[in-house]
Amino acid sequence: MKDDNQQKQSNLFAKYGSMVAQIAIPLLIAVYLGGWLDGKAGLKTPYITLSLIFLSLIGSFYKVYIQVSQDEKQ
């Protein structure tokens, strides 16, 4: 019985850990790429960085929402 509970906890940890990665990795890429593009464009205000951060957050949260919706159906 205890092994069953530990297995469920491990599965939840892996599932939620992957959700964190689905948000964090695109966000970090957006910050790095946006900063580089802003530098290449010579912008003083980081418009490209902010736009990429916003788009990556929308995409990431949508992906997590779809994943959670599918998990609830199961």
N, C-alpha and C positions, 0 to 999 in steps of 0.2 A: 504494500500500500504506500509506503514511504517513497519507494522508487517511482511509482506512478505520479506522485505529487511533485517530485523533483524533476521528472521528465516534462510535466506540464509547465513548471516554472522556467525550465530551460527553453522550451518552445516559445513562451511568451517573451522571454528576454531576447531571443534571436529575432522574433517578429518585430518587437518595438525598437530593437537596436538597428534593424535594417531600415525602419521608418526614419530614424534619426539620420542615418547615413543618406537616405534619399533626399533629405532637406539640406544637410550640411555640405555635401560634396558639390552639388550644383551652385550653392551659395558661394562657396569658396572659389569655384571656377569663375563665377560671375564677377566677384570682387577683383580677382587677379586680372582677368581678361579686360574688364571695364577700366581698371587703372592703366593698363597698358595701352588700350585704345584711346583713352583720354589724353595720355601723354603723347601718343603719336599725332593726335589731332590738335594738340596744343591748347586744349581747353583748360581754363582756370577753375571752372566749376565742373564737378564730376557728373555731368549729365548722362554720359554713356554708362558709367558705373551704376548710377542709381536706377537707370532703366533696366539694365541687365539683372540687378538684384531684384527688382520688382517682378520681372518676368520669370526669374528662376523660382521665386517664392510662390507665385501663382501656379506654375507648373508642378512644383514639388508638392504643394498642398493638395492640388487636384489629384495627383498620383496617389498620395496617402489616403485621400477621401475614397477613391475608387477601391483601393486595397481594403480599407476598413469596411466598406459597403459589401464587398464580396465575402469578407470574413463573417459578417453578421448573417448573411444568407445561408452559410454552412452550418 
